[in-house]
Amino acid sequence: MTAYPSAGRGRTERLTLPGVLTAGQAAATVAGILAVQRPDGGIPWFRGHHLDPWDHIEAAMALDAAGEHQAAEAAYGWLAAHQNPDGSWYAAYQDGDPARPTDRGRESNFCAYVAVGAWHHYLSTGDDAFIERIWPVVRAAVEFVLALQQPGGQIGWKREQPERPGEAGAAVNDALLTGSSSIHQALRCALAIAEHHEEPQPDWELATGALGHAIRRHPERFLDKSHYSMDWYYPVLTGALRGPGAKSRIEDGWSRFVVPGLGVRCVLPNPWVTGGESAELALALWAVGESDKAVRILADMQHLRADDGLYWTGYVFADDAVWPEERTAWTAGAMLLAVAALGGDEATTAVFGAERLPVGLAPGCC
């Protein structure tokens, strides 16, 4: 069990959603995430599995939405303590043990996401001391990520494990639309943190503008992963795409990815719906004013809920089988964040609504 006592008793009443989640169920889900968290603050997928930085942060954000600020701060403390000298984190650590990285690649979106989590935590707590401590961590992570930006604005996927100590590792410059969209949200949050510190970052503003332009106007600059649902909704979820274009994108992919009564497919043509993708789509729907559809998606995915309050990763409906047989902290985290947004949690709506986040500077050419 986690070493962090509950600081948010009663807060889960704000994570209720009629027909989806009661206060008691929300409390059980929060307790499930806390039970996965290590004493050092790390949040692996589940005990015995690996930790990746992006999903670790998603779970921490859910803890903040539930009022578990001490546990969430411990999660950011884990990141601060184990950041690599180049500003990155490894892609995977066995059971969250920093001494046992199992994938020494350093993925750009994994590293950037600390800015989203840090800004969300600050907005949740108003803790000036925290944002002061985390600022150097965010700054170093952003610099690592922007070193992978390509001339067209898109962000390269990752750096491979170095062949020899002291080397940077080969850059994988191919860009993923999902990852770059997540990075776009992270850069906007990083700019918000920079503004809070009164430390302007004009290079970040230019990078953010160029990346947003690439996402909205140049799909050819990204690897074609259009059979994955995340590539469908991530530009909307992360705020890179809004307005009529966002609603049109959602409508265009709806019949391909949404399985009525079950949730959202992870990848076509597989008959497999997943909880994380379902909850994230609901959050994207909320962000473009489609709250009724968001609630329906969340209600549909409750068949994945387990007795301990966590959620199974997915369900193969052609076989009537849960698969894989795992309950992940990040699936539960995505669910809670979607409910928090629909319930009006200020920090969550600010980060995913994105209306008040800096937008960067538009590029001077097409």
C-alpha positions in Angstrom: 0.0 0.0 0.0 1.0 3.6 -0.5 2.8 5.5 2.3 0.7 8.6 1.6 -2.4 9.1 3.8 -5.6 10.2 2.2 -5.8 14.0 2.2 -9.0 14.3 0.1 -11.8 12.5 2.0 -15.1 13.8 0.7 -13.5 15.2 -2.4 -14.7 12.3 -4.4 -18.2 13.6 -4.1 -17.1 16.0 -6.9 -16.2 13.0 -9.0 -19.7 11.7 -9.3 -21.6 11.5 -12.5 -25.2 10.2 -12.7 -25.4 6.9 -14.5 -21.6 6.5 -14.5 -19.9 6.9 -11.1 -21.1 7.3 -7.6 -19.1 9.0 -4.8 -18.4 5.6 -3.3 -17.3 4.1 -6.6 -15.0 7.1 -7.2 -13.5 6.7 -3.8 -12.8 3.0 -4.6 -11.1 4.0 -7.9 -8.9 6.6 -6.1 -8.0 4.0 -3.5 -7.1 1.6 -6.3 -4.6 4.1 -7.7 -3.1 4.8 -4.3 -2.7 1.1 -3.7 -0.5 0.9 -6.9 1.6 3.9 -5.9 5.1 3.0 -4.5 6.4 4.6 -1.3 8.8 6.7 -3.4 5.9 8.2 -5.3 6.2 6.2 -8.5 2.9 4.9 -10.1 3.5 1.8 -12.3 0.7 0.5 -14.5 0.1 -2.0 -11.7 2.3 -3.6 -9.1 4.9 -5.7 -10.7 4.6 -4.1 -14.1 6.5 -1.2 -15.6 6.2 2.6 -15.0 6.2 4.9 -18.0 6.4 8.6 -17.3 3.3 9.6 -19.3 0.9 7.2 -17.7 2.5 7.9 -14.3 1.6 11.6 -14.8 -2.0 10.8 -15.9 -2.5 8.8 -12.7 -1.0 11.7 -10.7 -3.4 14.2 -12.3 -6.3 12.0 -11.3 -5.1 12.0 -7.7 -5.1 15.8 -7.8 -8.6 15.8 -9.2 -9.6 13.6 -6.2 -7.9 15.9 -3.7 -5.0 13.6 -3.0 -2.5 16.3 -3.4 0.2 14.8 -1.2 0.2 11.6 -3.2 0.2 13.6 -6.5 3.1 15.8 -5.3 5.1 12.6 -4.4 4.6 11.4 -8.0 6.2 14.6 -9.3 8.9 14.2 -6.7 9.7 10.8 -8.3 10.1 12.5 -11.7 12.3 15.3 -10.3 14.5 12.8 -8.5 15.0 10.5 -11.5 15.3 12.9 -14.4 18.2 12.1 -16.7 21.0 14.7 -17.1 19.7 15.6 -20.6 16.2 16.4 -19.2 14.6 13.1 -20.2 13.3 10.0 -18.6 13.5 6.4 -19.8 10.5 4.9 -21.5 10.0 2.2 -18.9 11.1 1.3 -15.4 10.3 -2.2 -14.0 7.7 -1.8 -11.2 8.7 1.9 -11.1 12.1 1.1 -9.7 14.5 3.8 -11.1 17.4 1.4 -10.8 15.7 -1.0 -13.3 14.9 0.8 -16.5 13.7 -1.8 -19.0 13.5 0.5 -22.0 16.3 3.1 -22.2 14.8 4.9 -25.2 13.6 8.4 -24.3 10.2 9.2 -25.9 9.5 12.9 -26.6 5.9 12.9 -25.5 6.6 10.9 -22.4 9.2 13.6 -21.4 7.1 16.6 -22.3 4.0 15.6 -20.3 5.6 16.7 -17.0 4.6 20.2 -18.0 0.9 19.3 -18.2 1.0 17.5 -14.9 2.9 20.2 -13.2 0.6 23.0 -14.3 -2.4 20.9 -13.4 -1.0 20.3 -9.9 -0.3 24.0 -9.4 -3.8 24.9 -10.5 -5.2 22.3 -8.2 -3.2 23.4 -5.2 -2.0 27.0 -5.7 1.3 25.8 -4.3 3.9 28.4 -5.3 6.7 26.4 -3.7 5.9 23.4 -5.8 5.9 25.3 -9.1 9.2 26.9 -8.1 10.8 23.5 -7.5 9.4 21.9 -10.6 10.3 24.7 -13.0 13.9 23.5 -13.7 12.6 20.0 -14.3 10.0 21.2 -16.8 12.5 23.5 -18.5 15.1 20.7 -18.9 12.4 18.3 -20.3 11.2 20.9 -22.8 14.7 21.5 -24.1 15.2 17.8 -24.5 12.0 17.5 -26.5 12.5 20.6 -28.7 15.9 19.3 -29.8 13.9 16.6 -31.6 11.7 19.2 -33.5 11.9 18.9 -37.3 12.0 21.7 -39.8 8.3 21.2 -40.5 7.3 21.7 -36.9 6.6 18.1 -36.0 8.5 16.5 -33.1 10.6 13.3 -33.6 9.4 10.3 -31.7 12.4 9.6 -29.5 16.1 9.1 -28.9 17.3 5.5 -28.8 19.5 4.1 -26.1 23.0 5.3 -26.6 25.5 2.8 -27.9 28.2 4.1 -25.5 28.1 6.0 -22.2 28.1 9.8 -22.7 26.5 9.7 -26.2 23.1 11.3 -26.9 21.6 8.3 -28.6 20.3 8.2 -32.2 17.3 10.4 -32.9 14.2 8.8 -34.4 13.0 11.8 -36.4 9.8 10.2 -37.6 6.9 12.0 -35.9 3.7 10.5 -34.5 0.5 12.6 -34.6 -0.7 11.4 -31.2 2.6 12.1 -29.6 3.1 15.5 -31.2 -0.4 16.5 -30.2 0.3 15.6 -26.6 3.5 17.6 -26.8 1.6 20.6 -28.2 -0.5 20.6 -25.1 2.6 20.2 -22.9 4.3 23.1 -24.6 1.3 25.4 -23.9 1.4 24.4 -20.3 5.1 24.9 -20.2 4.6 28.4 -21.5 2.0 29.0 -18.8 4.6 28.0 -16.2 7.2 30.2 -17.8 4.8 33.2 -17.7 4.1 32.5 -14.1 7.8 32.7 -13.5 8.1 35.8 -15.6 10.7 34.1 -17.7 9.7 34.5 -21.4 10.6 31.6 -23.7 10.3 33.0 -27.3 11.9 29.9 -28.8 9.2 27.8 -27.1 6.5 30.1 -28.5 7.9 29.7 -32.0 8.1 25.9 -31.6 4.6 25.7 -30.2 3.2 27.7 -33.1 5.0 25.6 -35.7 3.9 22.3 -34.1 0.3 23.4 -34.0 0.4 24.5 -37.6 1.8 21.1 -38.6 -0.9 19.2 -36.7 -3.7 21.2 -38.2 -2.4 21.7 -41.8 0.1 19.0 -42.6 -0.9 15.4 -41.8 1.7 14.2 -44.3 4.5 15.2 -41.9 3.4 12.4 -39.5 3.6 8.7 -39.8 0.3 7.2 -41.0 -1.3 5.7 -37.9 -4.8 6.5 -38.8 -6.0 3.0 -37.9 -5.4 3.9 -34.3 -8.2 5.8 -32.5 -5.7 7.9 -30.7 -4.6 9.5 -33.9 -8.3 10.3 -34.5 -9.1 12.2 -31.3 -5.8 13.3 -29.9 -5.6 16.6 -31.9 -9.0 17.4 -30.3 -8.2 16.1 -26.8 -5.0 18.2 -26.5 -6.5 21.4 -27.8 -4.5 21.6 -31.0 -7.7 21.5 -33.0 -10.9 23.3 -31.9 -14.0 24.7 -33.5 -15.8 23.3 -36.5 -12.7 21.4 -37.6 -12.6 19.5 -34.3 -16.3 18.5 -34.5 -15.9 17.5 -38.1 -12.9 15.3 -37.2 -14.9 13.6 -34.4 -17.8 13.0 -36.7 -15.7 11.6 -39.5 -14.2 8.9 -37.3 -17.2 8.1 -35.1 -18.6 5.1 -37.0 -15.2 3.6 -37.4 -14.1 3.6 -33.8 -17.1 3.8 -31.5 -18.8 0.6 -30.6 -22.2 1.4 -29.2 -22.7 0.0 -25.7 -19.0 -0.9 -25.3 -16.7 2.0 -25.9 -13.9 2.9 -28.3 -11.8 0.6 -30.4 -8.1 0.9 -29.9 -7.0 -0.1 -33.4 -8.8 -1.0 -36.6 -10.0 -3.6 -37.5 -9.5 -5.4 -34.2 -12.7 -6.1 -32.2 -11.2 -4.7 -29.1 -12.4 -1.7 -27.0 -10.2 -0.2 -24.4 -10.9 1.9 -21.3 -8.2 4.4 -21.7 -9.2 5.4 -25.3 -12.9 5.5 -24.3 -12.2 7.8 -21.3 -9.9 10.1 -23.4 -12.5 10.3 -26.2 -15.1 11.4 -23.6 -12.7 14.1 -22.4 -12.2 15.3 -26.0 -16.0 15.3 -26.5 -16.4 17.4 -23.4 -13.8 19.8 -24.7 -15.8 20.5 -27.9 -19.1 20.9 -26.1 -20.4 17.3 -26.7 -21.0 16.5 -23.0 -24.0 14.2 -23.7 -22.0 12.0 -26.0 -19.1 12.1 -23.4 -21.4 10.8 -20.7 -22.7 8.0 -22.9 -19.2 6.8 -23.8 -18.2 6.8 -20.1 -21.4 4.9 -19.2 -20.7 2.4 -22.0 -17.2 1.6 -20.7 -18.3 0.7 -17.2 -18.4 -2.9 -18.2 -14.6 -2.7 -17.8 -14.9 -1.8 -14.1 -13.5 -4.4 -11.6 -14.6 -5.0 -8.1 -11.6 -3.2 -6.7 -12.5 0.1 -8.4 -9.9 -0.2 -11.1 -10.6 -0.9 -14.8 -9.6 -3.6 -17.1 -7.5 -2.4 -20.0 -9.7 -3.8 -22.7 -12.4 -6.2 -23.9 -12.4 -8.3 -27.1 -16.0 -8.3 -27.9 -15.8 -10.9 -30.7 -14.6 -13.4 -28.0 -16.5 -12.0 -25.0 -13.2 -11.8 -23.2 -11.3 -9.3 -21.1 -7.9 -8.8 -22.6 -5.2 -8.3 -21.4 -6.0 -9.4 -17.9 -4.7 -6.3 -16.2 -6.1 -3.4 -14.4 -4.1 -0.3 -14.9 -3.7 2.9 -12.8 -3.7 5.0 -16.0 -7.0 3.6 -17.2 -8.5 4.5 -13.9 -6.8 7.9 -14.1 -8.2 8.7 -17.5 -11.7 7.8 -16.3 -11.5 10.1 -13.3 -10.1 13.0 -15.3 -13.0 12.7 -17.8 -15.5 12.8 -14.9 -13.6 15.7 -13.3 -13.9 17.7 -16.5 -17.6 17.0 -16.8 -18.0 18.0 -13.2 -16.3 21.3 -13.7 -13.0 20.7 -11.8 -11.2 24.0 -12.4 -7.7 22.6 -12.9 -8.8 19.8 -15.2 -11.0 22.1 -17.3 -8.2 24.7 -17.5 -5.7 22.2 -18.8 -8.0 20.3 -21.2 -10.3 23.1 -22.2 -7.1 25.1 -23.0 -8.9 28.4 -23.6 -6.5 30.3 -21.3 -3.3 28.5 -22.2 -0.7 30.4 -24.3 -0.9 29.5 -28.0 2.6 30.2 -29.2 3.5 32.2 -32.3 2.1 31.2 -35.7 4.8 30.4 -38.4 5.4 33.0 -41.1 4.8 30.5 -43.9 2.6 27.6 -44.8 
